[in-house]
C-alpha cells in the first residue's frame, strides 16, 4: 500500500527514530548523521553519529516539528569512545531515561543511560555503561504493569555476532550456517531504578509458520537489527530490520519474551542501505516513523526522518507499506 509520507527535519540528517507519547505530545529521539569522510564498510565506520537532538510535535503529518536542541554529546559521556548510534527513552516516576549505544575506548559497543527531568532533555549521563550490556539498538517497552523491558542487538557493525550466552567469544565473530537458527536479538527486564538489567538478557526467538526458529539463511525474514516493541489488542508486536535485505518485518507473541511468530513485512525497501523505525499510537491513529536517504542523493550514511500512517487489517495484521514513494 502506498501511503502519504512526510519528511520531518528537512534541514538536517537524522536517523533511527524512537518515538513516544509523553504528556499528550509526540517526542522523537533520533540519532544524528554527520558526513564522516570514511568509506562505507560492513562495520559501519562511516556512520559517524556523535550527538542527539530531541524533536516534538502534536501532529506528525502536518504540525510544527519543534527542535529542542542538543541534549547529549559524546564529550558529555565519561567512558566514550566513538559512534553514538540510535537511542530510546522511557519514563518512570517523572524521570526520563535515555538508553544509548556507544563504543567504549576499546571500540566495544556498550549501552549507557542518561537521565532528565523532562522528555525534551537535556540528559545527564551516568558515569559507567550498564553492567553486562553489549551491542546496540536499545528499545524499551513500558509494559504498563510496572515492568520495563529492553530489546537490543544488531549484526555486523552492531557486534552481536561476537557474543553467545551474553559472553564475548574468545575467537571473535562467528555466524551460523544458513540452515542453523539465526542469531537472535536480546531482551532483558530492567531494574527498578532503570539503570541496570534486572536479569541476564534472553534470546528473542522468531518462529516460522511451522514453529521452527528462522534460520540464518532466511535473510529476507530473520532478525538483523533495529528492535522495536509495541502492543496491539493485547498482543506483543516485535518489529525489526532484516539489514542487508532492507525490509522492516514483524512477529507476534503473547508476552514480552516471546517466542514470536513471523507475520510479514511492514515496510518494503527504501532508498538507502536499510531503514530503522518505531511504531506508536497517538490520538487514535497509528504511525510508522522511519528514515531513507533520498534527500542526500542515496548516501546511505546520511538519512532523513519520515513518518506515515500505519494500519491493521481485521485480523490484527499490519498492512504492508511501500517504501518507495
HUCORWO-V809228 format. One record per helix or strand of 3 or more residues. SS is the DSSP state (alpha for helix, beta for strand). FROM is the first residue (numbers start at 1). TO is the last residue. If there is no record, write none. Layout:
# HUCORWO-V809228
ss: {SS/SS}
from: {FROM/FROM}
to: {TO/TO}
This chain:
# HUCORWO-V809228
ss: {beta/beta/beta/beta/beta/alpha/beta/beta/beta/beta/beta/alpha/alpha/beta/beta/beta/beta/alpha/beta/beta/beta/beta/beta}
from: {5/14/25/51/66/74/82/95/109/139/148/156/160/185/202/225/235/243/248/260/278/285/304}
to: {7/22/32/57/73/76/92/103/116/142/152/158/162/190/204/232/241/245/253/267/282/292/310}
